[in-house]
Amino acid sequence: MDMIHIILDILLPPLTIIFLFLFYPIYLFIKLLNCVRKHLCVENVAGKVVLITGASSGVGEHVAYEYAKKGAYLALVARREDRLHLVAETSRRLGSRDVITIPGDVTKINDCMKFINETINHFGKVDHLINNAGVPQTVLFENFSQIQDAHPIMDTNFWGSTYITYYAIPHLRKSKGKIVVITSAAAKIAIPVATIYSASKAALLRFYEALRIELNPDIKITIVFPGLISTDMTTPEIIKRHGSDFIISESVNRCAKAIFQGVCRGEEYIETPSWIKWFFLVKSVCPEVVDSIFNYSFLHFIKPYFKLE
């Protein structure tokens, strides 16, 4: 058995390089044709039923507005019922003919079951599930007063999406629908002072990549990688207070439009802003370079604002 591994260690590197050299041009040509096809075959969401978690503000709120403009029916989910009603009213003004609000907490299994049941009882189906609910983290791992304080981050960011997805799958199979999960650039590039947050988003990425294979071809899955977005959770003021003025944040409107357009084109992955994908490429090809940048930035710009307690 060891001899097999020794042979593979020797043969696979040159064979892989040769394969990529011969195949990659063909692969790029196929991707180009597929990109053209997606831009020509955009999904019409008028009359589609879209369930959005974390819809009371930020990305979830503005994605709801994008769907509303195109005549989709909306089921809006969040904990803040008063905010949900405001988003629902705006969505109706923008063009959605039927909007319901379902207050609740995605970390509670019974609430997730309720979100799906009330949507089905009202509309009779669900076409798109937008898993957007999430919470941020800006604290050194050592500064958690007790490690259990990290649980809510994973409960909301990871389990909050998987619970509701579990109950939505039978209905999405019937409608040949889509699951959209909002992860983060932190899913691919770990962010200091966001250790548990990065882990929760990376868990989402791997979970939904595996689930995509299990559900193919009945249900399509789109995974979104937003960069730093100007929302209620990450405003420029908060960023500046932590000494990260150099970070460029994207407007929530621009982010929501990119997500909506990508979903309607049937994209499997959406990076927004789109330049982030090139940063991911550098991370894959030259991980030491990105690690060096983050190490330097953390030591000189970030760590001084997060004193050990």
C-alpha positions, 0 to 999 in steps of 0.5 A: 500500500505504501508503494502505491502512495510513493508511485502516486507522489511521483507521477501525479504532479507532472501528470496534473501539470500536463493535463492542465496545460492541455485541458485548461484552454478547452475548459476556458472556452466552455466556460465562456460559452456557458457564461454567454448562455447564462446571460441570455437565459435569465430566469423570470421570477414574476410569480415565484415564491421567495423565502428570505431569512434575515430580511429585516435589514441589510442584504436580506432586506435589499435582496427582497426589494430586488425580487419585489421589483420583478413581481416575486411573492415574498415570505420575509423572516427575521426576529424583528417583527416591526422591521419586517412590516416596514420591509414588507410594505416597501416590497409591496410598493416596489411591485410584489403583489403578495408579501407575508411576514413570519417573525422568528429565530432561525436557531430554533428548529420549531421556528424553521419548521414554522417558516416553511409551513406558513409559506406553503400554507399561504402560497402553496409552494416555495421556489427560492430559499434565500439563507441570509440570516447571520451574525458578525464577530469582531473579537479575539478568540482569547477574549471570549469570556467563556467559550460558550459565548461562541455558540450563537455565532455558529448556531445562527450562521451555520445551523440557522441555514441548515435547519430551514434548508432541511424542511424546505427541500421536499417543497423545493424538489416539487418546484425545481427550485433554488437554494441561495446561501449567503456565506462570506469572503471569510469562508475562503480567506480566514479573517483575524478577530473573526475566528468563529465567524470564519469557521461558520462561513467555511462550514456553510461553503462545504455543507452546501457544496456537498448538498449540491451534489446530493440534490442535483438535478432537482434543486440548484444551489447558489453560494454567495461570497460577499466582501465587506458590506455596509450594513447595520452590522458593519457600518463604516463607523464601526470599521473605523472604530476598530482601526480598519479605515483602509478596508473598502466596503461595498454598498448593500444596494450594489451587493443585493443587485449582484446577488439577484442577477447572479441567482437569476442567471443560475450562477453556482458561485457569486463573488461581490464585489467581483474583484474578490475572486482574484484575491481568492485566486492569489490565495489558492496559488500563492497562499503564503503571500496572502498570509503575509499580508494578513499577518502584517495587517493584523500586527500593525493595524488590527491587534492594537485595537483588540487588547487582550483581556 
